[in-house]
């Protein structure tokens, strides 16, 4: 493959590395868009609450570190001089681990390790891990001089630049198998984002730091945006640590890493000796800092970057010029045009343009910049931009188990520039087999050939050959399926966050209030509401999801919106579907005589239905709704009717019209609504009119009673007998055809369709919605009460954080949680305890699809 130094001198882009070069880019874009959306939301919320470099954490004391237990089965491999043995043993230690699958299931972030709570005994102990983390003070200068590392590559040496690995230890081990063990002449520069997402961030850190201790110039580490306390809270590293060591020891080690290791990592490397003509290039994680307050020109490496106090979190409020520079070095992305610069840049730094990159390179006398930070949209291991002045390299293959991308590294040799090397890491069983058979017995050239054979044919040395070679690294079908599931979940989550707005969009397109709109209008409304939220929601994606969800054309939008609901960690996917249960209740009561119905709803005969009466009413019909959910339903009905307690007739009205599908529309619908309007004109309720018309008091309207009642209304005074018969058929179509009309059938028929849609809209409101949307800010606030990272706060502290969320919502003009809602959320989170495991509660919030359950 062409060397990148040739591209620099010729001004041509490396073939295949253009961001527009791959037909698979649209498929990759959705995954990249999802990740960008998540990071934007977290950054936007969290940075408003960060005020100091150590917010939310506290370094462990010497006494606490000395109290950490030892005795891990493989602790000896972490001792000085044993890093080579550690590297050789790791594939076997973790051979039974599952593959990374957090892309398809966010609940698996940080958890792809089979040891679980047995980790400290069967792998590495907390005491051994702490000793490795404490090496950071020996590796890097803590002052500003340590911000930049100079890497002179001399003749006879080579350097591999590694992009994001994100806890995917399989990729790191495969790189060392394929390209050689780290040494003073075979060096590796890991360009940040070592942690989060996958379940082996810890082991990557242990391995790299152990090798660096034994062979200092073989491994170089740099800080990425995820080497950060707040990122680790939200993206998996803290979850990983606590799953392996428990909340107490895991919290101590987490704080040690976040306060000692991450802040010491350098921010930028200048590489000399690779390019011809004495040129050098820079390596940093995110991008070229631009548009920082007070910035008057290109950022200077030796003046500006060398003055940054890097001993701070990357994700915090940016108070000064240098905090802005540091944030953008780790978080920003390139854009090709001004339009691209304006797109989706909040939360991920200021996008920088080709002229910004050229100016930065010219000012600092460097040839180009190598960065990481994002999966190339062409699914290759790297991508070129800005006229080959900036190159993005990403090393986690099949990122998160669902992206389907190749991993890449840049191979650097003196006088030959850079060349791209790509890979696809095997899963644990194959990786363990390759290491066992070949790592110690084959030389570097032989191992490279074995790895190439595996990636091309799906076999290794000694395996049976495949029927045909793999000319490219294919995207596994499972990865594609998982990406589809991730896309569906992402859109489901945005639907739950925007139900009110979507309902209004749909209803505005529903001329006859049928509760249905054509598919093309459904797509248009979804795009109008959701595409501004995330540009990865496209017409093509919605077309696929329409089929994936099994929707009809036209789309029943009430049922569609209701099927997606937010659940808490202890609310299983089998939690009651209130709309479904009430629909089932309505079907049971649809032919009940009015007197029996009223006695059941209002046993004390005071013409009102209290909350307790309503809660006791439901079980009599085997309606599976727990008391707290029945109470929430009652409160929704009260809010809709603006009554508390509900009158008997209002209760009948709500139960009659509440369903996942509005009443059918036909030629009799306008007449029914006209009758309903006439009833209200005479200050009657629908149920009250039914009682008056039911002259024989049998609880039903016979044809003669219906005729007499209709003739009392001016609009239907002269209605003929045949029309009344047909209208009775229409009302019976609401329930049971038996030549009589029940109270439920009558009320459901004559109540305005707009009223049913308004009640449906009220039913779409969810208790946990505000918590769901604000969970990054809530988690950050809670961490400030949990300085030891034990994942525990008191109920009163949890309530204070919810009240602070309310303050922020109110300042932004957004709906706030009521006192009753705050109390209910505290009750859900506490599960009857005096303390709250807040990480479990927040990470356990999830969206379910009732239509597929």
DRENMI-802463 format. One line per 8 residues: number of its first residue (from 1); for each residue x, y, z of C-alpha. Coordinates in steps of 0.001 Angstrom, whole numbers, plus 500000, padded with zeros to 6 digits. Example, Ala and Ser with C-alpha at 12.3 -4.5 7.8 and 13.67 -1.06 7.14 Angstrom:
! residues 2
1) 512300 495500 507800  513670 498940 507140 .
! end
This chain:
! residues 853
1) 500000 500000 500000  501191 503511 499272  502976 505290 502067  501176 508283 503491  504325 510393 503188  503966 510027 499404  500399 511274 499665  501605 514277 501624 .
9) 504210 515239 499053  501960 514598 496055  498825 516128 497587  496791 513022 496616  494497 511115 498952  495391 507542 499758  493186 505275 497633  490408 503763 499700 .
17) 490878 506170 502602  488596 508919 501400  485585 509341 503660  483373 509003 500574  485030 505922 499154  482919 503138 500597  479466 501982 499678  479075 500766 503247 .
25) 479380 504217 504740  475653 504746 505161  475435 501513 507117  478289 502628 509377  476942 506132 509774  474007 505052 511886  476306 503480 514489  478564 506543 514468 .
33) 475531 508794 514723  474185 506882 517703  477502 507166 519525  477800 510878 518701  474263 511470 519980  475015 509715 523263  478250 511619 523777  476646 514950 522854 .
41) 473847 514457 525363  476206 513424 528145  478600 516285 527468  475869 518891 527225  474346 517826 530534  477433 516928 532531  479569 519946 531688  476982 522207 533239 .
49) 477516 520541 536616  481306 520189 536629  483135 522934 538480  486513 521517 539518  488996 518976 538136  488171 516380 540782  484382 516702 540894  482788 513381 541788 .
57) 485932 511519 542878  488450 511416 545680  491853 509726 545547  492163 506754 547893  494334 507191 550952  497483 505163 551614  495631 503289 554359  492815 502391 551985 .
65) 495260 501126 549364  497111 499028 551949  493823 497431 552956  493151 496092 549450  493241 492274 549378  495740 490264 547341  495778 486626 546386  494734 486742 542724 .
73) 495496 483566 540770  497602 485450 538215  499064 488234 540392  502572 486884 539830  502301 487786 536128  502064 491452 537108  505413 491381 538920  508426 493182 537374 .
81) 510042 491278 534525  506950 489113 533858  505155 491261 531238  506142 488873 528440  504577 485977 530331  501521 488128 531021  501086 488811 527308  501424 485145 526413 .
89) 498983 484027 529137  496147 486502 528665  494389 484717 525764  494165 481550 527832  493064 483380 530992  490101 484917 529197  489390 482233 526586  485899 481581 528005 .
97) 484826 485213 527863  481915 486198 525620  482501 488486 522647  481766 492172 523002  478043 492793 522437  477430 496201 523996  476569 497716 520619  473379 495668 520460 .
105) 472665 495850 524195  473784 498928 526102  473231 497093 529392  476336 495001 528555  478694 497994 528457  481803 497092 530458  480591 493562 531218  482092 491187 528618 .
113) 484169 489261 531170  483126 485825 532397  484792 485940 535840  482320 488423 537306  482542 488637 541098  485153 485830 541133  487620 488028 539265  489729 489111 542259 .
121) 490408 485482 543241  490617 483851 539807  492406 486601 537876  494059 489704 539373  493586 490987 542920  492842 494604 543876  496240 494937 545564  498091 493824 542417 .
129) 496062 496166 540217  496773 499093 542548  500524 498466 542297  500362 498683 538496  498273 501857 538539  500761 503511 540896  503464 503149 538227  501949 506141 536421 .
137) 503967 508537 538555  507173 506907 537256  506135 507023 533610  505169 510639 533043  506219 514097 534149  503211 515526 536047  503981 519103 535015  503177 520860 531726 .
145) 506419 519515 530227  504753 516101 530240  501920 517258 527993  503900 516463 524846  506043 513392 524264  508813 513409 521644  509247 510106 519833  512406 509973 517710 .
153) 512268 506800 515590  515747 505780 514536  517037 503477 511821  516334 499870 512718  513224 500783 514706  509579 500927 513770  506422 502352 515324  502800 501249 515219 .
161) 500187 503933 515934  497139 502335 517527  493761 504064 517593  490812 503483 519919  490663 500015 521477  487792 500660 523937  488200 497680 526197  488538 495182 523318 .
169) 491537 493252 524601  491186 490792 521733  492332 493507 519322  495364 494467 521419  496509 490854 521767  495956 490225 518056  498052 493289 517169  500939 491959 519255 .
177) 500534 488505 517711  500388 489841 514157  502874 492705 514260  505258 491576 516961  505867 491875 520673  506567 495403 521933  510263 496180 522222  512633 499115 521974 .
185) 512796 498539 518205  509121 497541 517732  507295 500351 519476  503560 500989 519891  501846 504323 520468  498318 503912 521860  496465 507088 520958  493830 507162 523701 .
193) 490369 505698 524305  491823 502552 525780  488889 502254 528178  485054 502106 528173  482555 500143 526074  484186 496697 526065  484750 494615 529180  488562 494465 529246 .
201) 489693 498054 529673  491400 497060 532908  493429 494261 531335  494600 496490 528487  495851 499043 531001  497522 496349 533112  499233 494805 530091  500442 498064 528556 .
209) 501645 499528 531845  503420 496288 532809  505229 496186 529457  506129 499875 529744  507565 499234 533212  509747 496386 531904  510649 497940 528507  510086 501709 528894 .
217) 510453 502750 525241  508341 499933 523815  504926 501323 524786  503755 504938 524594  500349 505931 525912  498288 509032 525267  495104 510307 526748  491822 510126 524895 .
225) 488524 511714 525771  487438 508499 527532  490408 508511 529907  488226 510571 532182  486259 510023 535377  482959 511298 534025  483227 509333 530776  484030 506216 532763 .
233) 480913 506716 534877  478702 506909 531806  480403 504605 529276  481359 501499 531186  484802 501542 532809  483500 502115 536330  480861 499439 535752  483617 497062 534660 .
241) 485739 497779 537745  482860 497330 540157  481656 494158 538437  485126 492648 538952  485968 493896 542446  482677 494949 544028  481607 498487 544882  484137 499106 547678 .
249) 487392 497797 546176  486234 498584 542641  485452 502145 543703  488886 502615 545275  490675 501304 542177  488418 503376 539956  489304 506527 541887  492993 505611 541806 .
257) 492928 505254 538037  490840 508381 537511  492969 510568 539774  496462 509149 539227  496700 507372 535865  494436 509339 533512  495529 512880 534439  499211 512019 533902 .
265) 498835 510652 530378  500391 512922 527727  498118 514813 525338  500152 514856 522124  503149 513164 520514  505556 514585 517977  507117 511813 515879  510510 512423 514262 .
273) 512515 510251 511903  509751 508666 509868  509340 511148 507000  511958 512134 504475  513466 515593 504553  513546 515775 508353  509825 516395 508556  507827 515385 511585 .
281) 504136 514786 512330  501851 515050 515337  499598 512486 516969  496699 513465 519235  493403 511852 520040  490710 514274 518909  491676 517112 516662  493003 520578 516002 .
289) 491688 523070 518606  489792 525954 517019  487369 528674 518120  488595 528639 521712  487823 531835 523682  490748 534198 523275  492305 532192 520432  493872 534494 517820 .
297) 495593 531996 515564  496639 528378 515248  497410 526647 518522  501148 526262 519089  502474 522993 520431  505539 524391 522186  503812 527462 523618  500097 526795 524117 .
305) 499844 523023 524571  502945 522962 526762  501212 525375 529169  498066 523298 529770  497438 521956 533252  496358 518478 532122  495697 517292 535689  491975 517780 535223 .
313) 489037 515831 533875  488454 516157 530145  484693 516348 530607  484051 519428 532736  483005 523025 532482  485549 524829 530292  486410 527966 532256  489515 529283 530515 .
321) 491481 529236 527284  493591 526217 528194  490657 524083 529330  489015 524788 525955  492210 523822 524118  492547 520581 526040  488878 519690 525567  489083 520191 521812 .
329) 492360 518266 521514  490539 515241 522933  486983 515694 521655  486834 517501 518305  486278 516036 514831  487193 517273 511332  484662 518737 508907  485160 519263 505181 .
337) 482793 522226 504802  481315 525026 506880  477966 523253 506702  479581 520146 508163  481226 522267 510845  477834 523496 511984  476363 519990 512094  476218 518073 515354 .
345) 479269 519719 516875  477841 520519 520318  479202 518234 522983  482058 516833 520887  484201 519916 520594  484473 522486 517815  484744 520925 514375  487781 522067 512427 .
353) 488077 522713 508684  490828 521948 506119  492213 525470 506462  492455 524972 510236  494485 521796 509784  496782 523435 507221  497359 526421 509507  498078 524179 512508 .
361) 500580 522116 510513  502263 525198 509087  502496 526985 512425  504050 523968 514133  506204 522844 511187  504633 519397 510960  503651 517479 507848  500264 516195 508990 .
369) 498248 515062 512002  497226 511541 512999  494144 511273 515189  491629 508641 516336  488361 509261 518234  485792 507967 515706  485082 504944 513525  485875 505804 509906 .
377) 482604 506028 508021  484001 503814 505269  484457 500995 507818  488167 500850 507003  490943 500926 509585  491715 504544 508726  490435 507467 506703  492102 510516 505178 .
385) 490693 514049 505222  491638 517656 504562  493704 516856 501478  495622 514147 503330  496655 516546 506053  494789 514591 508708  494360 510841 509141  491993 509033 511493 .
393) 493005 505555 512703  490694 503267 514682  491839 499888 516008  488828 498180 517637  487591 495834 514909  483844 495198 514767  483547 497948 517353  481177 497055 520208 .
401) 480349 493806 518397  477953 495437 515954  479712 498013 513772  481348 495637 511288  484452 497791 510788  487999 496651 510198  490548 497650 512805  493613 499534 511653 .
409) 497052 500712 512754  499606 502926 511065  502976 501244 510517  505874 503697 510545  509414 503010 509246  512304 505417 508944  512282 507137 505559  509177 505244 504412 .
417) 506430 507206 506100  503209 505555 507208  501306 502633 505775  497924 501351 506846  497665 497836 508265  494203 496397 508844  492948 493479 510900  489949 491589 512191 .
425) 490550 490185 515665  489455 486582 516312  487078 485755 519126  488529 484348 522337  488613 480590 521526  490498 481143 518237  492746 483770 519802  493688 481400 522624 .
433) 494427 478619 520126  496657 480851 517990  498674 482000 520999  499004 478474 522385  500195 477026 519075  502261 479817 517585  503116 482741 519879  506242 481254 521424 .
441) 507205 478827 518670  506967 481024 515569  508966 484112 514708  507360 487471 513882  507314 486841 510127  505642 483459 510550  503045 484839 512955  502219 487637 510550 .
449) 501628 485110 507768  499401 483006 510036  497363 486050 510967  497017 487134 507347  495886 483633 506379  493250 483641 509115  491920 487047 508115  491830 486133 504429 .
457) 490536 482573 504577  489100 482246 508088  491713 479606 508919  495079 479409 510583  498138 477253 510058  497156 473616 510180  493428 474321 509681  491422 473016 506775 .
465) 491265 475514 503962  488052 477328 503146  486331 476704 499845  487147 480211 498665  489325 483043 499928  487925 486040 501774  489129 488864 499556  487773 491335 502089 .
473) 486962 491099 505753  483190 490577 505687  480722 492057 508095  479350 489064 510027  475579 488541 509674  475306 488673 513465  476934 492117 513456  474452 493371 510888 .
481) 471550 491984 512894  472875 493579 516066  473253 496894 514265  469621 496669 513159  468603 496024 516765  470716 498947 517937  469184 501261 515320  465686 500157 516356 .
489) 466463 500703 520033  467946 504128 519329  464828 505276 517497  462583 503713 520182  464385 505781 522805  463949 508985 520816  460247 508148 520363  459813 507822 524132 .
497) 461521 511170 524644  459336 512904 522040  455960 511176 522384  453969 514350 523037  455450 516128 520031  455064 513086 517780  451452 512617 518857  450703 516240 517943 .
505) 452469 515808 514590  450488 512672 513816  447161 514140 514937  447699 517231 512787  447865 514915 509763  444788 512909 510821  441919 514840 509202  439077 512644 510477 .
513) 440676 511808 513868  440746 508113 513034  443981 507447 514895  445615 506378 511612  447770 508097 509010  449334 506813 505754  452873 505476 505901  454338 508356 503883 .
521) 452850 510881 506305  454118 508794 509223  457653 508911 507784  457389 512658 507194  456179 513337 510732  458882 511135 512253  461560 512944 510258  460171 516373 511101 .
529) 460346 515647 514812  463337 513298 515158  465800 514212 512412  466712 517524 514107  467477 515432 517199  469810 513085 515301  470677 513145 511623  471192 509367 511594 .
537) 467378 509015 511506  466759 508935 507754  463882 507974 505420  465703 504739 504569  466079 503821 508234  462424 504568 508967  461354 502490 505977  463331 499544 507377 .
545) 461922 500063 510852  458368 500198 509505  458895 496623 508324  460967 495619 511365  458143 496676 513697  455478 495049 511542  453514 498279 511096  450558 498541 508771 .
553) 449758 501164 506161  448034 503290 507336  449828 503369 510692  447732 503274 513863  449715 505957 515626  448112 505669 519080  449009 501990 519300  452411 502728 517727 .
561) 453394 505368 520296  452050 503379 523195  454075 500261 522419  457390 501899 523428  457707 502523 527162  460415 503367 529694  460947 500837 532465  463033 500880 535628 .
569) 465541 498169 536613  462990 496232 538680  460175 496672 536175  460581 493678 533905  459504 493626 530287  456425 491855 531623  455343 494903 533667  451681 495767 533074 .
577) 450707 497519 529884  448077 499874 531292  446455 500660 527955  446214 496966 527096  444814 496071 530507  442227 498860 530373  441260 497761 526856  440770 494250 528229 .
585) 438654 495672 531066  436529 497607 528577  435883 494461 526566  434690 492697 529739  432396 495574 530700  431189 496489 527239  427905 494576 527663  427455 495021 531426 .
593) 424164 496496 532683  424670 500020 533949  423384 499339 537479  425873 496516 538060  428690 498601 536628  427870 501545 538868  427633 499417 542018  431084 497984 541339 .
601) 432673 501368 540638  430848 503272 543379  430058 500865 546205  429181 503625 548701  426786 505275 546245  428135 508828 546615  428375 509278 542795  432160 509598 542990 .
609) 434927 507030 542497  437829 507448 544891  441321 506193 544139  440892 503321 546574  437552 502364 545027  439173 502327 541596  442136 500245 542794  439767 497701 544388 .
617) 437568 497657 541288  440191 496343 538835  441043 492968 540439  437380 491941 540311  437868 491522 536559  441296 489870 536791  443026 493018 535570  446730 492511 536316 .
625) 447698 496007 537448  449583 496462 540748  448161 499088 543129  450847 501686 542390  450183 501416 538641  446416 501535 539195  446956 504661 541289  449018 506240 538499 .
633) 446261 505434 536004  443676 507025 538299  445817 510176 538600  446074 510351 534803  442281 510168 534532  441928 512855 537221  444303 515164 535353  442459 514548 532098 .
641) 439029 515275 533631  440362 518002 535952  438647 516268 538875  439852 514695 542090  438087 512550 543075  436496 511485 539806  432764 511559 539411  431157 508263 538532 .
649) 430230 509498 535041  433755 510756 534332  435123 507362 535314  432705 505668 532917  433722 508103 530184  437457 507395 530606  437047 503621 530729  434740 503678 527697 .
657) 437003 505601 525345  440408 504430 526575  441970 501895 524205  444985 501373 521996  442803 501989 518923  440211 504775 518672  436641 503822 517666  436221 502994 513966 .
665) 435246 505708 511506  432323 505314 509077  429333 507266 507794  427688 507150 511234  430591 508729 513104  429532 512348 512395  425957 511602 513518  427237 510023 516745 .
673) 429390 513014 517550  426507 515361 516767  424355 513452 519261  427128 513719 521839  427363 517471 521296  423583 517837 521740  423753 515928 525039  426427 518254 526384 .
681) 424450 521268 525207  421727 520277 527658  424330 520016 530447  424066 516273 530617  426906 513775 530819  426910 510934 528315  426293 508414 531098  423585 510697 532552 .
689) 421741 510816 529216  421940 507029 529034  420243 506702 532430  417432 509091 531430  416802 507231 528171  416842 503852 529935  413173 504122 530960  412720 500475 531958 .
697) 415831 500637 534165  417230 497327 532887  420673 498861 532324  420430 498804 528517  418875 500855 525730  416417 498952 523562  415556 500225 520089  412408 501981 521312 .
705) 414245 503689 524172  416978 504861 521814  414345 506201 519408  412530 508108 522162  415804 509549 523469  416991 510725 520077  413655 512372 519341  414138 514545 522443 .
713) 417194 516196 520829  416636 519018 518289  419279 517662 515876  417666 514207 515703  414057 515117 516407  412859 513963 512980  415193 510977 512567  413484 508034 510832 .
721) 413236 504466 512112  415633 502938 509551  418317 505459 510433  417884 504668 514120  418241 500929 513385  421438 501577 511434  422761 503868 514161  422055 501201 516765 .
729) 424072 498769 514650  426925 501294 514662  426864 501548 518462  426706 497780 518855  429797 497644 516674  431594 499124 519663  430923 495931 521627  428419 493059 521335 .
737) 425716 492666 518695  422627 491630 520666  419959 494256 519775  420613 496306 522879  423074 499075 523714  425059 499094 526953  426298 502204 528755  429876 501579 527591 .
745) 428769 501121 523976  426693 504296 524104  429361 506488 525695  432101 505162 523422  429983 505924 520361  428822 509477 521173  431946 510861 522880  433963 513081 520499 .
753) 436871 511340 518816  439059 514297 519751  438310 513525 523392  439541 509952 522976  442727 511201 521308  443327 513692 524132  442994 510909 526689  445371 508771 524639 .
761) 447823 511666 524675  447569 511835 528479  448224 508100 528681  451481 508536 526759  453077 510553 529571  455516 508478 531599  456735 508904 535165  460364 508066 534339 .
769) 460655 510176 531178  462377 513168 532784  464759 510927 534697  465508 509025 531494  466315 512169 529536  468368 513724 532348  470142 510575 533516  473674 511795 532596 .
777) 473241 514924 534724  471566 512938 537500  474381 510397 537573  476976 513167 537722  475152 514901 540571  474828 511648 542506  478544 510920 542076  479305 514148 543915 .
785) 477599 512682 546995  479553 509443 546523  483164 510545 546770  484397 506984 547353  482621 505654 544258  480744 503061 546303  477660 503519 544098  475482 504273 547122 .
793) 473661 507403 548296  470917 507996 550830  467322 508475 549742  467484 512097 550909  470598 512720 548772  468859 511108 545804  465879 513411 546355  468168 516475 546502 .
801) 469646 515515 543140  466177 515131 541616  465278 518575 542954  468413 520007 541325  467378 518371 538045  464012 520087 538483  465777 523433 538953  467681 522936 535728 .
809) 464531 521891 533844  462681 524945 535130  465506 527270 534057  465272 525784 530563  461503 526171 530439  460922 522412 530447  458203 520529 532377  459309 519594 535893 .
817) 458571 516660 538156  455821 517161 540707  456463 516445 544385  454404 513279 544045  456464 512189 541039  459732 512855 542882  458475 510756 545790  457424 507935 543434 .
825) 460788 507913 541655  462618 507783 544998  460427 504844 545983  461150 503007 542728  464903 503624 543041  465110 502650 546722  463137 499395 546453  462204 499695 550127 .
833) 465762 500412 551316  467141 503490 553086  469922 503769 550524  469942 503710 546729  472350 501871 544442  472096 504693 541971  474235 503283 539182  472082 500171 539125 .
841) 468936 502293 538971  470143 504618 536198  471810 501958 534046  468734 499783 534546  466422 502312 532921  465475 500911 529539  462931 501159 526765  460810 498146 525903 .
849) 458715 497349 522863  455364 496016 524017  454491 495217 520420  457207 492558 520205  456984 491203 523770 .
! end
